[in-house]
Amino acid sequence: MLVFRVVSVAYALLSTSKSTIKGRIASISSSDCGEGVVSAAIAVLIFAFLGVILWVAFKATMGTATTTINAQVAKLGQ
């Protein structure tokens, strides 16, 4: 009778700890803890690339405009 009680208590403890461990692992793997950080990082990278593209376009436009303006000012002095 004592052996049966010891075995049943041991089984209860082991089955409870297994289900608890499985539950914790499942909750960790299905949680969305880092989802906002990843989304924010992706948004920052997208805006950084857009900023670089816009800066290159601005430099090209201003370079062309500067050349044209300098040519027109040189013609005014003649």
N, CA, C and O atoms as a Tripos MOL2 file, in Angstrom:
@<TRIPOS>MOLECULE
protein
  312   311    78     0     0
PROTEIN
NO_CHARGES

@<TRIPOS>ATOM
      1 N           0.8130   -1.1820    0.0000 N.3       1 MET1
      2 CA          0.0000    0.0000    0.0000 C.3       1 MET1
      3 C           0.8670    1.2600    0.0000 C.2       1 MET1
      4 O           0.5570    2.2390   -0.6790 O.2       1 MET1
      5 N           1.9370    1.2230    0.7570 N.am      2 LEU2
      6 CA          2.8480    2.3640    0.8170 C.3       2 LEU2
      7 C           3.5300    2.5810   -0.5300 C.2       2 LEU2
      8 O           3.7250    3.7170   -0.9620 O.2       2 LEU2
      9 N           3.8850    1.4980   -1.1780 N.am      3 VAL3
     10 CA          4.5340    1.5940   -2.4880 C.3       3 VAL3
     11 C           3.5800    2.2070   -3.4930 C.2       3 VAL3
     12 O           3.9900    3.0260   -4.3160 O.2       3 VAL3
     13 N           2.3220    1.8280   -3.4400 N.am      4 PHE4
     14 CA          1.3220    2.3810   -4.3590 C.3       4 PHE4
     15 C           1.1950    3.8850   -4.1640 C.2       4 PHE4
     16 O           1.1200    4.6290   -5.1420 O.2       4 PHE4
     17 N           1.1700    4.3440   -2.9110 N.am      5 ARG5
     18 CA          1.0570    5.7710   -2.6400 C.3       5 ARG5
     19 C           2.2930    6.5320   -3.1420 C.2       5 ARG5
     20 O           2.1700    7.6050   -3.7340 O.2       5 ARG5
     21 N           3.4740    5.9690   -2.9010 N.am      6 VAL6
     22 CA          4.7040    6.6190   -3.3480 C.3       6 VAL6
     23 C           4.7230    6.7120   -4.8690 C.2       6 VAL6
     24 O           5.0780    7.7450   -5.4360 O.2       6 VAL6
     25 N           4.3410    5.6280   -5.5140 N.am      7 VAL7
     26 CA          4.3300    5.6130   -6.9780 C.3       7 VAL7
     27 C           3.2920    6.6040   -7.5120 C.2       7 VAL7
     28 O           3.5570    7.3160   -8.4800 O.2       7 VAL7
     29 N           2.1220    6.6520   -6.8900 N.am      8 SER8
     30 CA          1.0860    7.5550   -7.3760 C.3       8 SER8
     31 C           1.4770    9.0200   -7.1540 C.2       8 SER8
     32 O           1.2050    9.8700   -8.0030 O.2       8 SER8
     33 N           2.1070    9.3130   -6.0300 N.am      9 VAL9
     34 CA          2.5720   10.6820   -5.7850 C.3       9 VAL9
     35 C           3.6710   11.0530   -6.7710 C.2       9 VAL9
     36 O           3.6730   12.1610   -7.3070 O.2       9 VAL9
     37 N           4.6010   10.1430   -7.0130 N.am     10 ALA10
     38 CA          5.6770   10.3920   -7.9620 C.3      10 ALA10
     39 C           5.1210   10.6130   -9.3630 C.2      10 ALA10
     40 O           5.5700   11.5050  -10.0820 O.2      10 ALA10
     41 N           4.1490    9.8030   -9.7460 N.am     11 TYR11
     42 CA          3.5270    9.9600  -11.0640 C.3      11 TYR11
     43 C           2.8160   11.3110  -11.1690 C.2      11 TYR11
     44 O           2.9020   11.9860  -12.1950 O.2      11 TYR11
     45 N           2.1160   11.6980  -10.1070 N.am     12 ALA12
     46 CA          1.3980   12.9740  -10.1120 C.3      12 ALA12
     47 C           2.3760   14.1400  -10.2440 C.2      12 ALA12
     48 O           2.1250   15.0830  -10.9950 O.2      12 ALA12
     49 N           3.4830   14.0730   -9.5180 N.am     13 LEU13
     50 CA          4.4810   15.1410   -9.6070 C.3      13 LEU13
     51 C           5.1150   15.2060  -10.9870 C.2      13 LEU13
     52 O           5.2990   16.2890  -11.5430 O.2      13 LEU13
     53 N           5.4460   14.0570  -11.5330 N.am     14 LEU14
     54 CA          6.0790   14.0340  -12.8550 C.3      14 LEU14
     55 C           5.1230   14.4940  -13.9450 C.2      14 LEU14
     56 O           5.5140   15.2530  -14.8320 O.2      14 LEU14
     57 N           3.8790   14.0450  -13.8890 N.am     15 SER15
     58 CA          2.9310   14.4520  -14.9270 C.3      15 SER15
     59 C           2.6090   15.9440  -14.8130 C.2      15 SER15
     60 O           2.4110   16.6100  -15.8290 O.2      15 SER15
     61 N           2.5550   16.4700  -13.5950 N.am     16 THR16
     62 CA          2.3090   17.8990  -13.4100 C.3      16 THR16
     63 C           3.4850   18.7170  -13.9170 C.2      16 THR16
     64 O           3.2990   19.7340  -14.5850 O.2      16 THR16
     65 N           4.6920   18.2710  -13.6010 N.am     17 SER17
     66 CA          5.8520   19.0310  -14.0500 C.3      17 SER17
     67 C           6.0110   18.9580  -15.5620 C.2      17 SER17
     68 O           6.4400   19.9330  -16.1790 O.2      17 SER17
     69 N           5.6780   17.8360  -16.1680 N.am     18 LYS18
     70 CA          5.7430   17.7320  -17.6290 C.3      18 LYS18
     71 C           4.7510   18.6870  -18.2810 C.2      18 LYS18
     72 O           5.0880   19.3990  -19.2270 O.2      18 LYS18
     73 N           3.5340   18.6950  -17.7680 N.am     19 SER19
     74 CA          2.5330   19.5790  -18.3720 C.3      19 SER19
     75 C           2.8800   21.0390  -18.1260 C.2      19 SER19
     76 O           2.6260   21.8950  -18.9730 O.2      19 SER19
     77 N           3.4610   21.3240  -16.9620 N.am     20 THR20
     78 CA          3.8690   22.6970  -16.6730 C.3      20 THR20
     79 C           4.9900   23.1290  -17.5980 C.2      20 THR20
     80 O           4.9710   24.2400  -18.1290 O.2      20 THR20
     81 N           5.9660   22.2550  -17.7930 N.am     21 ILE21
     82 CA          7.0840   22.5750  -18.6920 C.3      21 ILE21
     83 C           6.5890   22.7440  -20.1210 C.2      21 ILE21
     84 O           6.9900   23.6730  -20.8220 O.2      21 ILE21
     85 N           5.7110   21.8340  -20.5460 N.am     22 LYS22
     86 CA          5.1690   21.9470  -21.9020 C.3      22 LYS22
     87 C           4.3700   23.2370  -22.0620 C.2      22 LYS22
     88 O           4.4400   23.8930  -23.1010 O.2      22 LYS22
     89 N           3.6180   23.5920  -21.0400 N.am     23 GLY23
     90 CA          2.8410   24.8300  -21.0930 C.3      23 GLY23
     91 C           3.7250   26.0540  -21.1580 C.2      23 GLY23
     92 O           3.4330   26.9940  -21.8960 O.2      23 GLY23
     93 N           4.8020   26.0540  -20.3950 N.am     24 ARG24
     94 CA          5.7150   27.1950  -20.4190 C.3      24 ARG24
     95 C           6.4150   27.3120  -21.7640 C.2      24 ARG24
     96 O           6.5540   28.4080  -22.3060 O.2      24 ARG24
     97 N           6.8540   26.1860  -22.2980 N.am     25 ILE25
     98 CA          7.5150   26.2130  -23.6100 C.3      25 ILE25
     99 C           6.5370   26.6760  -24.6770 C.2      25 ILE25
    100 O           6.9000   27.4620  -25.5520 O.2      25 ILE25
    101 N           5.3100   26.2010  -24.6140 N.am     26 ALA26
    102 CA          4.3150   26.6100  -25.6040 C.3      26 ALA26
    103 C           4.0080   28.0940  -25.4830 C.2      26 ALA26
    104 O           3.8450   28.7770  -26.4950 O.2      26 ALA26
    105 N           3.9280   28.6030  -24.2550 N.am     27 SER27
    106 CA          3.6230   30.0220  -24.1020 C.3      27 SER27
    107 C           4.7890   30.8960  -24.5500 C.2      27 SER27
    108 O           4.5740   31.9890  -25.0760 O.2      27 SER27
    109 N           6.0120   30.4310  -24.3500 N.am     28 ILE28
    110 CA          7.1730   31.1970  -24.7940 C.3      28 ILE28
    111 C           7.2530   31.2020  -26.3150 C.2      28 ILE28
    112 O           7.5130   32.2410  -26.9210 O.2      28 ILE28
    113 N           7.0310   30.0500  -26.9290 N.am     29 SER29
    114 CA          7.1690   29.9670  -28.3810 C.3      29 SER29
    115 C           6.0240   30.6590  -29.1100 C.2      29 SER29
    116 O           6.1950   31.0870  -30.2520 O.2      29 SER29
    117 N           4.8700   30.7770  -28.4790 N.am     30 SER30
    118 CA          3.7500   31.4060  -29.1570 C.3      30 SER30
    119 C           3.5500   32.8550  -28.7490 C.2      30 SER30
    120 O           2.5970   33.4930  -29.1950 O.2      30 SER30
    121 N           4.4290   33.3860  -27.9120 N.am     31 SER31
    122 CA          4.2510   34.7730  -27.4860 C.3      31 SER31
    123 C           4.7820   35.7260  -28.5480 C.2      31 SER31
    124 O           5.6080   35.3570  -29.3820 O.2      31 SER31
    125 N           4.2950   36.9420  -28.4990 N.am     32 ASP32
    126 CA          4.6870   37.9710  -29.4590 C.3      32 ASP32
    127 C           5.5330   39.0400  -28.7890 C.2      32 ASP32
    128 O           5.3870   40.2260  -29.0820 O.2      32 ASP32
    129 N           6.4130   38.6260  -27.8930 N.am     33 CYS33
    130 CA          7.1800   39.5850  -27.0940 C.3      33 CYS33
    131 C           8.0460   40.4920  -27.9600 C.2      33 CYS33
    132 O           8.0490   41.7030  -27.7420 O.2      33 CYS33
    133 N           8.7730   39.9620  -28.9210 N.am     34 GLY34
    134 CA          9.7050   40.7690  -29.6990 C.3      34 GLY34
    135 C           9.1400   41.2900  -30.9940 C.2      34 GLY34
    136 O           9.8730   41.8600  -31.8020 O.2      34 GLY34
    137 N           7.8560   41.1090  -31.2130 N.am     35 GLU35
    138 CA          7.2680   41.4680  -32.4970 C.3      35 GLU35
    139 C           7.3240   42.9720  -32.7570 C.2      35 GLU35
    140 O           7.6030   43.3880  -33.8810 O.2      35 GLU35
    141 N           7.0700   43.7790  -31.7570 N.am     36 GLY36
    142 CA          7.0970   45.2310  -31.9410 C.3      36 GLY36
    143 C           8.4900   45.7550  -32.2280 C.2      36 GLY36
    144 O           8.6640   46.6840  -33.0160 O.2      36 GLY36
    145 N           9.4800   45.1570  -31.5860 N.am     37 VAL37
    146 CA         10.8600   45.5890  -31.7900 C.3      37 VAL37
    147 C          11.3020   45.2790  -33.2180 C.2      37 VAL37
    148 O          11.9550   46.0970  -33.8660 O.2      37 VAL37
    149 N          10.9450   44.1090  -33.6940 N.am     38 VAL38
    150 CA         11.3160   43.7250  -35.0620 C.3      38 VAL38
    151 C          10.6250   44.6350  -36.0690 C.2      38 VAL38
    152 O          11.2520   45.0810  -37.0310 O.2      38 VAL38
    153 N           9.3590   44.9120  -35.8630 N.am     39 SER39
    154 CA          8.6300   45.8000  -36.7800 C.3      39 SER39
    155 C           9.2190   47.2070  -36.7770 C.2      39 SER39
    156 O           9.3390   47.8380  -37.8270 O.2      39 SER39
    157 N           9.5790   47.6880  -35.6130 N.am     40 ALA40
    158 CA         10.1830   49.0170  -35.5300 C.3      40 ALA40
    159 C          11.5320   49.0530  -36.2420 C.2      40 ALA40
    160 O          11.8460   50.0320  -36.9190 O.2      40 ALA40
    161 N          12.3190   48.0120  -36.0980 N.am     41 ALA41
    162 CA         13.6210   47.9570  -36.7640 C.3      41 ALA41
    163 C          13.4560   47.9440  -38.2790 C.2      41 ALA41
    164 O          14.2100   48.6070  -38.9930 O.2      41 ALA41
    165 N          12.4890   47.2050  -38.7640 N.am     42 ILE42
    166 CA         12.2400   47.1600  -40.2080 C.3      42 ILE42
    167 C          11.7980   48.5310  -40.7080 C.2      42 ILE42
    168 O          12.2360   48.9800  -41.7670 O.2      42 ILE42
    169 N          10.9290   49.1950  -39.9460 N.am     43 ALA43
    170 CA         10.4720   50.5380  -40.3390 C.3      43 ALA43
    171 C          11.6360   51.5270  -40.3730 C.2      43 ALA43
    172 O          11.7170   52.3590  -41.2770 O.2      43 ALA43
    173 N          12.5290   51.4400  -39.4000 N.am     44 VAL44
    174 CA         13.6950   52.3340  -39.3740 C.3      44 VAL44
    175 C          14.5920   52.0900  -40.5800 C.2      44 VAL44
    176 O          15.0790   53.0400  -41.1920 O.2      44 VAL44
    177 N          14.8120   50.8280  -40.9230 N.am     45 LEU45
    178 CA         15.6380   50.5210  -42.0950 C.3      45 LEU45
    179 C          15.0070   51.0390  -43.3790 C.2      45 LEU45
    180 O          15.7050   51.5700  -44.2420 O.2      45 LEU45
    181 N          13.7040   50.8900  -43.5120 N.am     46 ILE46
    182 CA         13.0140   51.3850  -44.7130 C.3      46 ILE46
    183 C          13.1670   52.8990  -44.8210 C.2      46 ILE46
    184 O          13.4570   53.4230  -45.8970 O.2      46 ILE46
    185 N          12.9720   53.5980  -43.7060 N.am     47 PHE47
    186 CA         13.1110   55.0520  -43.7420 C.3      47 PHE47
    187 C          14.5520   55.4750  -43.9940 C.2      47 PHE47
    188 O          14.7910   56.4980  -44.6360 O.2      47 PHE47
    189 N          15.5050   54.7110  -43.5030 N.am     48 ALA48
    190 CA         16.9100   55.0280  -43.7640 C.3      48 ALA48
    191 C          17.2220   54.9010  -45.2550 C.2      48 ALA48
    192 O          17.8870   55.7650  -45.8260 O.2      48 ALA48
    193 N          16.7470   53.8300  -45.8840 N.am     49 PHE49
    194 CA         16.9730   53.6600  -47.3180 C.3      49 PHE49
    195 C          16.2780   54.7570  -48.1170 C.2      49 PHE49
    196 O          16.8380   55.2740  -49.0830 O.2      49 PHE49
    197 N          15.0590   55.1120  -47.7160 N.am     50 LEU50
    198 CA         14.3670   56.2110  -48.4000 C.3      50 LEU50
    199 C          15.1330   57.5260  -48.2410 C.2      50 LEU50
    200 O          15.2160   58.3160  -49.1820 O.2      50 LEU50
    201 N          15.6800   57.7540  -47.0730 N.am     51 GLY51
    202 CA         16.4610   58.9650  -46.8370 C.3      51 GLY51
    203 C          17.6900   59.0270  -47.7210 C.2      51 GLY51
    204 O          18.0150   60.0860  -48.2580 O.2      51 GLY51
    205 N          18.3760   57.9060  -47.8780 N.am     52 VAL52
    206 CA         19.5620   57.8620  -48.7400 C.3      52 VAL52
    207 C          19.1730   58.1290  -50.1920 C.2      52 VAL52
    208 O          19.8410   58.8920  -50.8900 O.2      52 VAL52
    209 N          18.1090   57.5100  -50.6330 N.am     53 ILE53
    210 CA         17.6620   57.7070  -52.0200 C.3      53 ILE53
    211 C          17.2710   59.1660  -52.2570 C.2      53 ILE53
    212 O          17.6240   59.7470  -53.2840 O.2      53 ILE53
    213 N          16.5450   59.7540  -51.3110 N.am     54 LEU54
    214 CA         16.1440   61.1540  -51.4680 C.3      54 LEU54
    215 C          17.3460   62.0970  -51.4100 C.2      54 LEU54
    216 O          17.3740   63.1060  -52.1150 O.2      54 LEU54
    217 N          18.3300   61.7810  -50.5840 N.am     55 TRP55
    218 CA         19.5320   62.6210  -50.5080 C.3      55 TRP55
    219 C          20.3010   62.5880  -51.8260 C.2      55 TRP55
    220 O          20.7710   63.6240  -52.2950 O.2      55 TRP55
    221 N          20.4330   61.4140  -52.4190 N.am     56 VAL56
    222 CA         21.1370   61.2900  -53.7010 C.3      56 VAL56
    223 C          20.3820   62.0620  -54.7790 C.2      56 VAL56
    224 O          20.9960   62.7550  -55.5900 O.2      56 VAL56
    225 N          19.0510   61.9460  -54.7950 N.am     57 ALA57
    226 CA         18.2560   62.6810  -55.7860 C.3      57 ALA57
    227 C          18.3800   64.1870  -55.5700 C.2      57 ALA57
    228 O          18.4820   64.9420  -56.5370 O.2      57 ALA57
    229 N          18.3720   64.6300  -54.3190 N.am     58 PHE58
    230 CA         18.5150   66.0590  -54.0120 C.3      58 PHE58
    231 C          19.8690   66.5810  -54.4650 C.2      58 PHE58
    232 O          19.9520   67.6560  -55.0590 O.2      58 PHE58
    233 N          20.9420   65.8200  -54.1870 N.am     59 LYS59
    234 CA         22.2860   66.2470  -54.5950 C.3      59 LYS59
    235 C          22.3820   66.3560  -56.1140 C.2      59 LYS59
    236 O          22.9760   67.3020  -56.6320 O.2      59 LYS59
    237 N          21.8020   65.3940  -56.8270 N.am     60 ALA60
    238 CA         21.8560   65.4320  -58.2900 C.3      60 ALA60
    239 C          21.0770   66.6360  -58.8260 C.2      60 ALA60
    240 O          21.5430   67.3270  -59.7320 O.2      60 ALA60
    241 N          19.9050   66.8790  -58.2690 N.am     61 THR61
    242 CA         19.0880   68.0090  -58.7150 C.3      61 THR61
    243 C          19.7730   69.3370  -58.4170 C.2      61 THR61
    244 O          19.8050   70.2280  -59.2660 O.2      61 THR61
    245 N          20.3100   69.4650  -57.2360 N.am     62 MET62
    246 CA         20.9810   70.7170  -56.8730 C.3      62 MET62
    247 C          22.2760   70.9030  -57.6640 C.2      62 MET62
    248 O          22.6540   72.0330  -57.9740 O.2      62 MET62
    249 N          22.9450   69.8220  -57.9860 N.am     63 GLY63
    250 CA         24.1530   69.9290  -58.8160 C.3      63 GLY63
    251 C          23.8220   70.4470  -60.2010 C.2      63 GLY63
    252 O          24.5220   71.3110  -60.7290 O.2      63 GLY63
    253 N          22.7650   69.9270  -60.7890 N.am     64 THR64
    254 CA         22.3240   70.3770  -62.1100 C.3      64 THR64
    255 C          21.8540   71.8240  -62.0530 C.2      64 THR64
    256 O          22.1760   72.6260  -62.9290 O.2      64 THR64
    257 N          21.0960   72.1500  -61.0240 N.am     65 ALA65
    258 CA         20.5930   73.5280  -60.8900 C.3      65 ALA65
    259 C          21.7420   74.5070  -60.6840 C.2      65 ALA65
    260 O          21.7250   75.6030  -61.2450 O.2      65 ALA65
    261 N          22.7240   74.1330  -59.8990 N.am     66 THR66
    262 CA         23.8740   75.0090  -59.6580 C.3      66 THR66
    263 C          24.6460   75.2630  -60.9420 C.2      66 THR66
    264 O          25.0500   76.3920  -61.2200 O.2      66 THR66
    265 N          24.8470   74.2220  -61.7140 N.am     67 THR67
    266 CA         25.5600   74.3760  -62.9850 C.3      67 THR67
    267 C          24.7950   75.3070  -63.9250 C.2      67 THR67
    268 O          25.3880   76.1820  -64.5550 O.2      67 THR67
    269 N          23.5030   75.1200  -64.0170 N.am     68 THR68
    270 CA         22.6750   75.9560  -64.9000 C.3      68 THR68
    271 C          22.6760   77.4120  -64.4430 C.2      68 THR68
    272 O          22.7970   78.3280  -65.2560 O.2      68 THR68
    273 N          22.5410   77.6120  -63.1440 N.am     69 ILE69
    274 CA         22.5240   78.9860  -62.6040 C.3      69 ILE69
    275 C          23.8640   79.6670  -62.8320 C.2      69 ILE69
    276 O          23.9060   80.8380  -63.2100 O.2      69 ILE69
    277 N          24.9500   78.9570  -62.6110 N.am     70 ASN70
    278 CA         26.2830   79.5400  -62.8360 C.3      70 ASN70
    279 C          26.4800   79.9190  -64.2960 C.2      70 ASN70
    280 O          27.0830   80.9500  -64.5950 O.2      70 ASN70
    281 N          25.9780   79.0960  -65.2000 N.am     71 ALA71
    282 CA         26.0950   79.4130  -66.6290 C.3      71 ALA71
    283 C          25.2870   80.6590  -66.9740 C.2      71 ALA71
    284 O          25.7480   81.5070  -67.7370 O.2      71 ALA71
    285 N          24.0850   80.7710  -66.4160 N.am     72 GLN72
    286 CA         23.2380   81.9360  -66.6930 C.3      72 GLN72
    287 C          23.8430   83.2130  -66.0920 C.2      72 GLN72
    288 O          23.7770   84.2740  -66.7130 O.2      72 GLN72
    289 N          24.4220   83.1240  -64.9100 N.am     73 VAL73
    290 CA         25.0380   84.2980  -64.2900 C.3      73 VAL73
    291 C          26.2710   84.7240  -65.0870 C.2      73 VAL73
    292 O          26.5290   85.9180  -65.2320 O.2      73 VAL73
    293 N          27.0290   83.7660  -65.6010 N.am     74 ALA74
    294 CA         28.1880   84.0950  -66.4170 C.3      74 ALA74
    295 C          27.7620   84.8160  -67.7010 C.2      74 ALA74
    296 O          28.4770   85.7050  -68.1650 O.2      74 ALA74
    297 N          26.6340   84.4590  -68.2720 N.am     75 LYS75
    298 CA         26.1400   85.1190  -69.4900 C.3      75 LYS75
    299 C          25.6870   86.5640  -69.1960 C.2      75 LYS75
    300 O          25.8060   87.4430  -70.0490 O.2      75 LYS75
    301 N          25.1690   86.7940  -67.9810 N.am     76 LEU76
    302 CA         24.7040   88.1380  -67.6410 C.3      76 LEU76
    303 C          25.8680   89.1320  -67.5750 C.2      76 LEU76
    304 O          25.6980   90.3120  -67.8840 O.2      76 LEU76
    305 N          27.0310   88.6600  -67.1770 N.am     77 GLY77
    306 CA         28.1690   89.5530  -67.0440 C.3      77 GLY77
    307 C          28.8040   89.9130  -68.3460 C.2      77 GLY77
    308 O          29.6680   90.7900  -68.3600 O.2      77 GLY77
    309 N          28.4420   89.3020  -69.4450 N.am     78 GLN78
    310 CA         29.0960   89.5620  -70.7480 C.3      78 GLN78
    311 C          28.4850   90.7000  -71.4750 C.2      78 GLN78
    312 O          28.9220   91.0360  -72.5750 O.2      78 GLN78
@<TRIPOS>BOND
     1     1     2 1
     2     2     3 1
     3     3     4 2
     4     3     5 am
     5     5     6 1
     6     6     7 1
     7     7     8 2
     8     7     9 am
     9     9    10 1
    10    10    11 1
    11    11    12 2
    12    11    13 am
    13    13    14 1
    14    14    15 1
    15    15    16 2
    16    15    17 am
    17    17    18 1
    18    18    19 1
    19    19    20 2
    20    19    21 am
    21    21    22 1
    22    22    23 1
    23    23    24 2
    24    23    25 am
    25    25    26 1
    26    26    27 1
    27    27    28 2
    28    27    29 am
    29    29    30 1
    30    30    31 1
    31    31    32 2
    32    31    33 am
    33    33    34 1
    34    34    35 1
    35    35    36 2
    36    35    37 am
    37    37    38 1
    38    38    39 1
    39    39    40 2
    40    39    41 am
    41    41    42 1
    42    42    43 1
    43    43    44 2
    44    43    45 am
    45    45    46 1
    46    46    47 1
    47    47    48 2
    48    47    49 am
    49    49    50 1
    50    50    51 1
    51    51    52 2
    52    51    53 am
    53    53    54 1
    54    54    55 1
    55    55    56 2
    56    55    57 am
    57    57    58 1
    58    58    59 1
    59    59    60 2
    60    59    61 am
    61    61    62 1
    62    62    63 1
    63    63    64 2
    64    63    65 am
    65    65    66 1
    66    66    67 1
    67    67    68 2
    68    67    69 am
    69    69    70 1
    70    70    71 1
    71    71    72 2
    72    71    73 am
    73    73    74 1
    74    74    75 1
    75    75    76 2
    76    75    77 am
    77    77    78 1
    78    78    79 1
    79    79    80 2
    80    79    81 am
    81    81    82 1
    82    82    83 1
    83    83    84 2
    84    83    85 am
    85    85    86 1
    86    86    87 1
    87    87    88 2
    88    87    89 am
    89    89    90 1
    90    90    91 1
    91    91    92 2
    92    91    93 am
    93    93    94 1
    94    94    95 1
    95    95    96 2
    96    95    97 am
    97    97    98 1
    98    98    99 1
    99    99   100 2
   100    99   101 am
   101   101   102 1
   102   102   103 1
   103   103   104 2
   104   103   105 am
   105   105   106 1
   106   106   107 1
   107   107   108 2
   108   107   109 am
   109   109   110 1
   110   110   111 1
   111   111   112 2
   112   111   113 am
   113   113   114 1
   114   114   115 1
   115   115   116 2
   116   115   117 am
   117   117   118 1
   118   118   119 1
   119   119   120 2
   120   119   121 am
   121   121   122 1
   122   122   123 1
   123   123   124 2
   124   123   125 am
   125   125   126 1
   126   126   127 1
   127   127   128 2
   128   127   129 am
   129   129   130 1
   130   130   131 1
   131   131   132 2
   132   131   133 am
   133   133   134 1
   134   134   135 1
   135   135   136 2
   136   135   137 am
   137   137   138 1
   138   138   139 1
   139   139   140 2
   140   139   141 am
   141   141   142 1
   142   142   143 1
   143   143   144 2
   144   143   145 am
   145   145   146 1
   146   146   147 1
   147   147   148 2
   148   147   149 am
   149   149   150 1
   150   150   151 1
   151   151   152 2
   152   151   153 am
   153   153   154 1
   154   154   155 1
   155   155   156 2
   156   155   157 am
   157   157   158 1
   158   158   159 1
   159   159   160 2
   160   159   161 am
   161   161   162 1
   162   162   163 1
   163   163   164 2
   164   163   165 am
   165   165   166 1
   166   166   167 1
   167   167   168 2
   168   167   169 am
   169   169   170 1
   170   170   171 1
   171   171   172 2
   172   171   173 am
   173   173   174 1
   174   174   175 1
   175   175   176 2
   176   175   177 am
   177   177   178 1
   178   178   179 1
   179   179   180 2
   180   179   181 am
   181   181   182 1
   182   182   183 1
   183   183   184 2
   184   183   185 am
   185   185   186 1
   186   186   187 1
   187   187   188 2
   188   187   189 am
   189   189   190 1
   190   190   191 1
   191   191   192 2
   192   191   193 am
   193   193   194 1
   194   194   195 1
   195   195   196 2
   196   195   197 am
   197   197   198 1
   198   198   199 1
   199   199   200 2
   200   199   201 am
   201   201   202 1
   202   202   203 1
   203   203   204 2
   204   203   205 am
   205   205   206 1
   206   206   207 1
   207   207   208 2
   208   207   209 am
   209   209   210 1
   210   210   211 1
   211   211   212 2
   212   211   213 am
   213   213   214 1
   214   214   215 1
   215   215   216 2
   216   215   217 am
   217   217   218 1
   218   218   219 1
   219   219   220 2
   220   219   221 am
   221   221   222 1
   222   222   223 1
   223   223   224 2
   224   223   225 am
   225   225   226 1
   226   226   227 1
   227   227   228 2
   228   227   229 am
   229   229   230 1
   230   230   231 1
   231   231   232 2
   232   231   233 am
   233   233   234 1
   234   234   235 1
   235   235   236 2
   236   235   237 am
   237   237   238 1
   238   238   239 1
   239   239   240 2
   240   239   241 am
   241   241   242 1
   242   242   243 1
   243   243   244 2
   244   243   245 am
   245   245   246 1
   246   246   247 1
   247   247   248 2
   248   247   249 am
   249   249   250 1
   250   250   251 1
   251   251   252 2
   252   251   253 am
   253   253   254 1
   254   254   255 1
   255   255   256 2
   256   255   257 am
   257   257   258 1
   258   258   259 1
   259   259   260 2
   260   259   261 am
   261   261   262 1
   262   262   263 1
   263   263   264 2
   264   263   265 am
   265   265   266 1
   266   266   267 1
   267   267   268 2
   268   267   269 am
   269   269   270 1
   270   270   271 1
   271   271   272 2
   272   271   273 am
   273   273   274 1
   274   274   275 1
   275   275   276 2
   276   275   277 am
   277   277   278 1
   278   278   279 1
   279   279   280 2
   280   279   281 am
   281   281   282 1
   282   282   283 1
   283   283   284 2
   284   283   285 am
   285   285   286 1
   286   286   287 1
   287   287   288 2
   288   287   289 am
   289   289   290 1
   290   290   291 1
   291   291   292 2
   292   291   293 am
   293   293   294 1
   294   294   295 1
   295   295   296 2
   296   295   297 am
   297   297   298 1
   298   298   299 1
   299   299   300 2
   300   299   301 am
   301   301   302 1
   302   302   303 1
   303   303   304 2
   304   303   305 am
   305   305   306 1
   306   306   307 1
   307   307   308 2
   308   307   309 am
   309   309   310 1
   310   310   311 1
   311   311   312 2
@<TRIPOS>SUBSTRUCTURE
     1 MET1         2 RESIDUE 1 A MET
     2 LEU2         6 RESIDUE 1 A LEU
     3 VAL3        10 RESIDUE 1 A VAL
     4 PHE4        14 RESIDUE 1 A PHE
     5 ARG5        18 RESIDUE 1 A ARG
     6 VAL6        22 RESIDUE 1 A VAL
     7 VAL7        26 RESIDUE 1 A VAL
     8 SER8        30 RESIDUE 1 A SER
     9 VAL9        34 RESIDUE 1 A VAL
    10 ALA10       38 RESIDUE 1 A ALA
    11 TYR11       42 RESIDUE 1 A TYR
    12 ALA12       46 RESIDUE 1 A ALA
    13 LEU13       50 RESIDUE 1 A LEU
    14 LEU14       54 RESIDUE 1 A LEU
    15 SER15       58 RESIDUE 1 A SER
    16 THR16       62 RESIDUE 1 A THR
    17 SER17       66 RESIDUE 1 A SER
    18 LYS18       70 RESIDUE 1 A LYS
    19 SER19       74 RESIDUE 1 A SER
    20 THR20       78 RESIDUE 1 A THR
    21 ILE21       82 RESIDUE 1 A ILE
    22 LYS22       86 RESIDUE 1 A LYS
    23 GLY23       90 RESIDUE 1 A GLY
    24 ARG24       94 RESIDUE 1 A ARG
    25 ILE25       98 RESIDUE 1 A ILE
    26 ALA26      102 RESIDUE 1 A ALA
    27 SER27      106 RESIDUE 1 A SER
    28 ILE28      110 RESIDUE 1 A ILE
    29 SER29      114 RESIDUE 1 A SER
    30 SER30      118 RESIDUE 1 A SER
    31 SER31      122 RESIDUE 1 A SER
    32 ASP32      126 RESIDUE 1 A ASP
    33 CYS33      130 RESIDUE 1 A CYS
    34 GLY34      134 RESIDUE 1 A GLY
    35 GLU35      138 RESIDUE 1 A GLU
    36 GLY36      142 RESIDUE 1 A GLY
    37 VAL37      146 RESIDUE 1 A VAL
    38 VAL38      150 RESIDUE 1 A VAL
    39 SER39      154 RESIDUE 1 A SER
    40 ALA40      158 RESIDUE 1 A ALA
    41 ALA41      162 RESIDUE 1 A ALA
    42 ILE42      166 RESIDUE 1 A ILE
    43 ALA43      170 RESIDUE 1 A ALA
    44 VAL44      174 RESIDUE 1 A VAL
    45 LEU45      178 RESIDUE 1 A LEU
    46 ILE46      182 RESIDUE 1 A ILE
    47 PHE47      186 RESIDUE 1 A PHE
    48 ALA48      190 RESIDUE 1 A ALA
    49 PHE49      194 RESIDUE 1 A PHE
    50 LEU50      198 RESIDUE 1 A LEU
    51 GLY51      202 RESIDUE 1 A GLY
    52 VAL52      206 RESIDUE 1 A VAL
    53 ILE53      210 RESIDUE 1 A ILE
    54 LEU54      214 RESIDUE 1 A LEU
    55 TRP55      218 RESIDUE 1 A TRP
    56 VAL56      222 RESIDUE 1 A VAL
    57 ALA57      226 RESIDUE 1 A ALA
    58 PHE58      230 RESIDUE 1 A PHE
    59 LYS59      234 RESIDUE 1 A LYS
    60 ALA60      238 RESIDUE 1 A ALA
    61 THR61      242 RESIDUE 1 A THR
    62 MET62      246 RESIDUE 1 A MET
    63 GLY63      250 RESIDUE 1 A GLY
    64 THR64      254 RESIDUE 1 A THR
    65 ALA65      258 RESIDUE 1 A ALA
    66 THR66      262 RESIDUE 1 A THR
    67 THR67      266 RESIDUE 1 A THR
    68 THR68      270 RESIDUE 1 A THR
    69 ILE69      274 RESIDUE 1 A ILE
    70 ASN70      278 RESIDUE 1 A ASN
    71 ALA71      282 RESIDUE 1 A ALA
    72 GLN72      286 RESIDUE 1 A GLN
    73 VAL73      290 RESIDUE 1 A VAL
    74 ALA74      294 RESIDUE 1 A ALA
    75 LYS75      298 RESIDUE 1 A LYS
    76 LEU76      302 RESIDUE 1 A LEU
    77 GLY77      306 RESIDUE 1 A GLY
    78 GLN78      310 RESIDUE 1 A GLN
